[in-house]
Amino acid sequence: MTHLHFFFQDIVSGKRPTTIQIASPNKPYEMGFGALRMADDPITVGPDRRSKIVGQAQGLYGFSSQEEFSLLMVMNYVFTNGKYNGSSIAILGRNPPMQYVREMPIVGGTGLFRLARGYALAHTVWSSPQGDATVEYHVYVYHF
């Protein structure tokens, strides 16, 4: 088992966002239901956006609930620096960001994380009214 600790920097505002909306519902729903975003977010060693980048979180997330703020995450966490350079883990699961800590499943991986299984614990460290966020991840991965 490997324990990974990193920060996901989701930037939707400004001149160079790392996440963009790619689909909108045909009518407005509360909680953003039906919206879909594509991400290529930096993964950093610390909560500061200027801290060392160790990878990219690439994939999409959609607003999946009509009742509460909840996301469906389909993301590959691709490591581009350090010991895990060239390896990735895949997350596919529900992410209710208003909960203090969320648990999501690791459903696969590549490189050193080939055949990975495990879970990720996510905690929002900071968010802005525009939707930018810094999310701390503790990931526990079983792999060969």
C-alpha positions as CSV (number, residue, x, y, z in Angstrom):
1,M,0.0,0.0,0.0
2,T,1.2,3.5,-0.8
3,H,0.0,6.7,0.9
4,L,0.0,9.8,-1.3
5,H,-0.6,13.3,0.0
6,F,-1.1,16.2,-2.4
7,F,-3.3,19.2,-3.3
8,F,-5.7,19.6,-6.2
9,Q,-5.8,23.2,-7.6
10,D,-9.1,23.7,-9.4
11,I,-9.1,27.1,-11.1
12,V,-12.3,28.2,-12.9
13,S,-11.8,32.0,-13.0
14,G,-9.3,34.3,-14.5
15,K,-7.5,34.5,-17.8
16,R,-6.2,31.0,-17.8
17,P,-8.6,28.6,-16.0
18,T,-7.6,25.0,-15.6
19,T,-11.3,23.9,-15.6
20,I,-13.9,24.8,-18.2
21,Q,-17.6,24.1,-18.5
22,I,-18.2,21.9,-21.5
23,A,-21.9,21.2,-21.2
24,S,-24.9,23.0,-19.7
25,P,-28.4,21.7,-19.0
26,N,-31.1,22.8,-21.4
27,K,-32.8,24.6,-18.5
28,P,-31.5,26.0,-15.2
29,Y,-31.5,23.7,-12.2
30,E,-30.6,24.4,-8.7
31,M,-27.3,23.0,-7.4
32,G,-25.9,23.3,-11.0
33,F,-27.5,19.9,-11.8
34,G,-26.5,18.8,-15.3
35,A,-23.5,21.0,-15.8
36,L,-20.3,19.2,-16.9
37,R,-16.7,20.5,-16.6
38,M,-13.4,19.3,-18.0
39,A,-10.3,19.7,-15.9
40,D,-6.5,19.8,-16.4
41,D,-5.7,20.9,-12.8
42,P,-2.3,21.1,-11.2
43,I,-1.5,18.7,-8.4
44,T,0.9,20.4,-5.9
45,V,2.9,19.4,-2.9
46,G,1.4,22.1,-0.7
47,P,-1.8,24.1,-0.5
48,D,-0.3,27.2,-2.1
49,R,-0.9,27.3,-5.9
50,R,2.8,28.3,-6.4
51,S,4.1,25.2,-4.6
52,K,5.9,22.5,-6.6
53,I,3.7,20.8,-9.2
54,V,3.9,17.0,-9.1
55,G,1.2,16.2,-11.6
56,Q,-2.1,17.0,-13.3
57,A,-5.6,16.0,-12.4
58,Q,-7.2,15.4,-15.9
59,G,-10.7,14.4,-16.5
60,L,-14.2,15.7,-15.9
61,Y,-16.8,16.2,-13.2
62,G,-20.5,16.8,-13.5
63,F,-23.0,18.2,-11.1
64,S,-25.0,15.0,-10.4
65,S,-27.7,15.8,-7.8
66,Q,-30.9,17.8,-7.9
67,E,-31.1,17.8,-4.1
68,E,-27.6,18.7,-2.9
69,F,-24.3,20.0,-4.2
70,S,-22.7,16.7,-5.4
71,L,-20.3,15.9,-8.2
72,L,-19.5,12.8,-10.2
73,M,-15.7,12.7,-10.5
74,V,-14.1,10.9,-13.4
75,M,-10.4,11.8,-13.0
76,N,-6.9,10.6,-13.8
77,Y,-4.2,11.9,-11.4
78,V,-1.1,11.8,-13.6
79,F,2.2,12.2,-11.8
80,T,4.9,14.1,-13.7
81,N,7.6,14.5,-11.1
82,G,9.4,12.5,-8.4
83,K,9.2,8.8,-7.6
84,Y,5.8,8.3,-9.3
85,N,6.7,10.2,-12.6
86,G,4.8,8.6,-15.5
87,S,2.3,6.8,-13.2
88,S,-1.3,7.6,-12.6
89,I,-4.4,6.7,-10.5
90,A,-8.0,6.8,-11.6
91,I,-10.9,8.0,-9.5
92,L,-14.5,7.4,-10.4
93,G,-17.1,8.3,-7.8
94,R,-19.3,10.6,-5.9
95,N,-17.9,13.8,-4.4
96,P,-20.2,15.9,-2.2
97,P,-17.9,19.0,-1.7
98,M,-19.9,20.4,1.2
99,Q,-18.9,17.5,3.4
100,Y,-15.8,18.2,5.4
101,V,-14.1,15.0,4.2
102,R,-15.2,13.0,1.2
103,E,-14.2,9.4,0.3
104,M,-13.9,8.4,-3.4
105,P,-12.7,5.0,-4.8
106,I,-9.5,4.4,-6.7
107,V,-10.5,2.2,-9.6
108,G,-7.3,1.7,-11.4
109,G,-3.9,3.0,-12.3
110,T,-0.9,2.9,-14.6
111,G,2.9,2.5,-14.2
112,L,3.8,1.9,-10.6
113,F,0.1,2.0,-9.8
114,R,-0.9,-0.7,-12.3
115,L,-4.0,-2.6,-11.1
116,A,-4.5,-0.1,-8.3
117,R,-7.4,-0.2,-5.9
118,G,-8.0,2.0,-2.9
119,Y,-9.6,5.2,-1.8
120,A,-9.0,8.9,-1.6
121,L,-10.0,11.2,1.2
122,A,-10.6,14.8,0.0
123,H,-10.9,17.9,2.1
124,T,-11.5,21.4,0.7
125,V,-8.9,23.7,2.2
126,W,-10.0,26.9,0.4
127,S,-12.7,28.0,-2.1
128,S,-13.7,31.2,-3.7
129,P,-17.2,32.6,-4.6
130,Q,-16.2,32.1,-8.3
131,G,-15.7,28.4,-7.8
132,D,-11.9,28.1,-7.5
133,A,-10.8,25.6,-4.9
134,T,-7.8,24.0,-3.3
135,V,-8.5,20.4,-2.2
136,E,-6.2,18.3,0.0
137,Y,-6.0,14.6,-0.9
138,H,-4.9,11.7,1.2
139,V,-4.8,8.7,-1.1
140,Y,-4.4,5.1,0.0
141,V,-3.5,2.8,-3.0
142,Y,-3.0,-0.9,-3.1
143,H,-1.0,-1.9,-6.2
144,F,1.6,-4.4,-7.6
